[in-house]
Amino acid sequence: MTGDGGPGARPPRPALALVIEDPASAGGAPRWLLVRRPDDDPDLPGVWGLPAGSHAEGETDEALVRRIGREKLGVETEDLGRLSEGHLDRTGYRLEMRLHAARIVAREPRVPQPVPGVTQYSEWDWKPPVELRDGARRGSLCCRLALALDLATDGRDRVRA
């Protein structure tokens, strides 16, 4: 997932995105919790994608899953494990994204949250994974990884626990 670290290598920026399946979609077509980035977002304005966040120094994946839930959705989340990973070179850094399955264990999502210093979402909804196509076309790595996962499983392997 990381580069060779040689001359000209971009510094890595580890991040994580959550695939949270709607419990009400059990037995039917999956719906995932998708979030809309704000229209003034510098990277992906107005794009629907997955809840995501960057790792703090020394932060574990499990801790980041919980922090994304609290700081960006106002919920408590449980990490159900890694699904996929990939990277994308951006101006000045290499985004190293891990895709994790998660579930909400307390409260209902509410956005935006009153937490400064992190991207706050303008909307959320339960949507089918196909709704990530626009984000993938516009350069969202988490959307690309999630769509690849959805295509690979063809709806057979569900994300939920």
MIBAKE-523680 format. One record per residue (C-alpha): x, y, z; residue in one letter; residue number from 0. Coordinates in Angstrom, 2 decimals. Layout:
         X         Y         Z   resn   resi
         X         Y         Z      a    NUM
...
***
This chain:
         X         Y         Z   resn   resi
      0.00      0.00      0.00      m      0
      2.84      2.44      0.64      t      1
      5.44      3.60     -1.82      g      2
      9.09      2.66     -1.76      d      3
      9.99      5.74      0.28      g      4
     12.70      6.70     -2.24      g      5
     13.56     10.19     -3.47      p      6
     10.48     12.12     -4.50      g      7
      8.14      9.85     -2.54      a      8
      5.11     11.65     -1.17      r      9
      4.53     11.50      2.57      p     10
      1.76      9.07      3.48      p     11
     -1.51     10.25      5.00      r     12
     -3.25      7.24      6.55      p     13
     -7.03      7.40      6.60      a     14
    -10.02      5.16      7.12      l     15
    -13.56      5.06      5.71      a     16
    -16.56      3.24      7.17      l     17
    -19.02      0.96      5.42      v     18
    -22.07      0.94      7.69      i     19
    -24.95     -1.14      6.36      e     20
    -28.52     -0.20      7.15      d     21
    -29.90     -2.94      9.44      p     22
    -33.31     -2.39      7.79      a     23
    -31.91     -3.58      4.45      s     24
    -31.41     -7.13      5.77      a     25
    -32.58     -9.67      3.24      g     26
    -32.81     -7.10      0.46      g     27
    -30.51     -4.91     -1.56      a     28
    -27.90     -3.33      0.72      p     29
    -28.09      0.31      1.70      r     30
    -25.09      2.01      3.27      w     31
    -24.78      5.13      5.37      l     32
    -23.55      7.77      2.92      l     33
    -22.59     11.32      3.75      v     34
    -22.45     14.46      1.63      r     35
    -19.37     16.65      1.89      r     36
    -20.02     20.39      2.18      p     37
    -20.19     22.50     -0.98      d     38
    -17.10     24.45      0.15      d     39
    -14.98     21.30      0.66      d     40
    -11.57     21.91     -0.95      p     41
    -11.18     18.38     -2.36      d     42
    -14.61     16.92     -3.15      l     43
    -17.30     19.61     -2.85      p     44
    -20.84     18.27     -2.56      g     45
    -19.78     14.65     -3.13      v     46
    -21.67     11.78     -1.50      w     47
    -19.30      9.23      0.01      g     48
    -18.53      7.21      3.11      l     49
    -17.80      8.65      6.55      p     50
    -14.03      8.93      6.78      a     51
    -11.20     10.43      8.76      g     52
     -7.44     10.69      8.95      s     53
     -5.42      8.88     11.59      h     54
     -4.00     10.95     14.44      a     55
     -0.43     10.13     15.40      e     56
     -0.35      6.65     16.97      g     57
     -4.12      6.15     16.62      e     58
     -5.30      2.58     15.96      t     59
     -7.87      1.71     13.31      d     60
    -10.34      0.70     16.02      e     61
     -9.93      4.05     17.80      a     62
    -10.38      5.94     14.53      l     63
    -13.58      4.02     13.76      v     64
    -14.96      5.18     17.11      r     65
    -13.76      8.77     16.60      r     66
    -15.34      9.03     13.13      i     67
    -18.62      7.89     14.63      g     68
    -18.49     10.41     17.49      r     69
    -16.99     13.45     15.75      e     70
    -18.64     13.20     12.36      k     71
    -21.92     11.34     12.91      l     72
    -22.71     11.80     16.62      g     73
    -22.98      8.03     17.15      v     74
    -21.06      5.25     18.84      e     75
    -19.63      2.78     16.34      t     76
    -18.09     -0.66     16.53      e     77
    -15.29     -1.79     14.21      d     78
    -16.19     -5.00     12.36      l     79
    -12.86     -5.29     10.57      g     80
    -10.95     -4.31      7.47      r     81
    -12.59     -4.89      4.09      l     82
    -10.15     -3.36      1.64      s     83
     -7.37     -0.83      1.22      e     84
     -5.72      1.26     -1.46      g     85
     -3.83      4.46     -2.13      h     86
     -4.06      7.54     -4.30      l     87
     -1.37     10.13     -4.96      d     88
     -2.61     13.65     -4.29      r     89
     -0.81     16.96     -4.44      t     90
      1.83     16.83     -1.72      g     91
      0.91     13.48     -0.16      y     92
     -0.16      9.88     -0.73      r     93
     -3.61      9.07      0.65      l     94
     -3.52      5.55      2.14      e     95
     -7.11      4.49      2.75      m     96
     -8.43      1.50      4.64      r     97
    -12.06      0.54      4.26      l     98
    -13.61     -0.94      7.42      h     99
    -17.00     -2.43      8.11      a    100
    -18.64     -0.85     11.13      a    101
    -22.00     -0.72     12.84      r    102
    -23.79      1.86     14.91      i    103
    -24.28      0.70     18.49      v    104
    -25.77      3.84     20.05      a    105
    -27.74      6.91     18.90      r    106
    -28.95      8.01     15.49      e    107
    -26.67      9.86     13.04      p    108
    -26.85     13.66     13.02      r    109
    -24.82     15.99     10.86      v    110
    -23.07     18.31     11.11      p    111
    -21.51     17.82     14.52      q    112
    -20.12     20.71     16.59      p    113
    -16.50     19.52     16.31      v    114
    -14.04     22.05     14.85      p    115
    -11.02     21.10     12.78      g    116
    -12.52     18.14     10.88      v    117
    -14.66     17.99      7.76      t    118
    -18.29     18.05      8.80      q    119
    -20.90     16.57      6.50      y    120
    -23.94     18.50      5.31      s    121
    -26.28     15.48      4.92      e    122
    -26.49     11.74      5.52      w    123
    -28.82      9.03      4.25      d    124
    -29.12      5.28      3.74      w    125
    -28.39      4.76      0.03      k    126
    -27.47      1.89     -2.29      p    127
    -23.73      1.57     -3.01      p    128
    -24.33      2.57     -6.66      v    129
    -24.79      6.14     -5.37      e    130
    -21.00      6.25     -4.86      l    131
    -20.32      6.29     -8.62      r    132
    -20.25     10.07     -8.92      d    133
    -17.78     10.34     -6.05      g    134
    -15.57      7.66     -7.63      a    135
    -15.60      9.54    -10.95      r    136
    -14.66     12.74     -9.15      r    137
    -11.64     11.15     -7.45      g    138
    -12.90      9.83     -4.11      s    139
    -10.71      6.90     -3.09      l    140
    -13.18      5.60     -0.50      c    141
    -15.93      5.56     -3.16      c    142
    -13.67      3.65     -5.55      r    143
    -12.73      1.08     -2.91      l    144
    -16.33      0.62     -1.81      a    145
    -17.61      0.17     -5.37      l    146
    -14.88     -2.38     -6.07      a    147
    -15.89     -4.25     -2.92      l    148
    -19.58     -4.16     -3.86      d    149
    -18.84     -5.45     -7.37      l    150
    -16.50     -8.17     -6.06      a    151
    -19.10     -9.53     -3.65      t    152
    -22.02     -9.07     -6.07      d    153
    -24.28     -8.60     -3.04      g    154
    -23.51    -12.10     -1.70      r    155
    -21.30    -11.19      1.25      d    156
    -22.94     -8.60      3.40      r    157
    -21.04     -6.05      5.45      v    158
    -23.01     -6.37      8.67      r    159
    -21.98     -8.57     11.54      a    160
***
